[in-house]
Amino acid sequence: MAGYRSLIRRRQQTALARGQDEVDFVILEPRPEQVFVEEAWVEATRSMEVLYREGGFMQARVRLERVDFKSDGVWARVVVDEGPRALFHHVVVVGWPEGIKRDALEGAVEGEPFSERRVDTARQGLLRDLGRLGHIYATVAPSWSVEGGTQVSVAF
C-alpha cells in the first residue's frame, strides 16, 4: 500500500508542476492468480519437510493439496503427515583412545529427536576433541540404523 501512496504523490506533484488541477489515473491491483506462484509453494513444502525431519519425523510428507482463488486472496491447503518420531535410542563411540575422557556428544543425546544434522554436529565435536588431544589425522565416520521406525542407534 505504501508503494501506491508514493506513486499517487509523485503523479500529483508532476500534474501540479505542469499546471493541471486534477490527475486522472487508474491503479490496477494484481489479481490473486497473478501473484500465486505454484513453484514457490512446492519449494516451501520441501522446506517444511526438511524442518520436520530435523525434528525427528524421518517419514514426514508435506504437500500442497488445494488452492482456492477467492476475491479476498489465495487460500491454500497444506497437508502434513508427520509419521512416527524417531529418537536417539543408543549412541556409542567405537575406537576412542583408551584412558582419554571424551566430552559429551553435542546434539546426539539419547532420548532427543534424531536428525542427520545432529549426528554431523556430534561428529564435528568428536573430531574437535580428538584434534585437541593431538590426534590431528583422526577421522570419525558415523553410521546409524532405525529400529521399529522410532528408535535410532548411532555409532561413531
C-alpha angles and dihedrals in degrees: 000000000000089000091057092049093053090048091052092049092050093049091048092050091048091050092048091049089055091050097252118145097207138026123220117198139131124224111210113210116209117255117238093249089057092054100041112092112189094199090059091053092047090051089049091054089052090052090050090053090054090052091050091050090051086056092056100266096125095173097045117144124191121185139171102241105177141000122201122193109209134169092258096049145289118313118199130190113212117190120206123195106186100183119195120334115241118216132190102263104169126012120185134172114211123197098019110159110266119250093020118111115224122212121241115286111258111233100348098093123152111254094023123112113276122240134158089233091059090050090051091048090053091047091053090048091052091049090050091050092048091049091052088053091055099260093123095159096050121127128203118203115183124204129181142184131201117224121196091352092279110056120072124194115199128193126188 
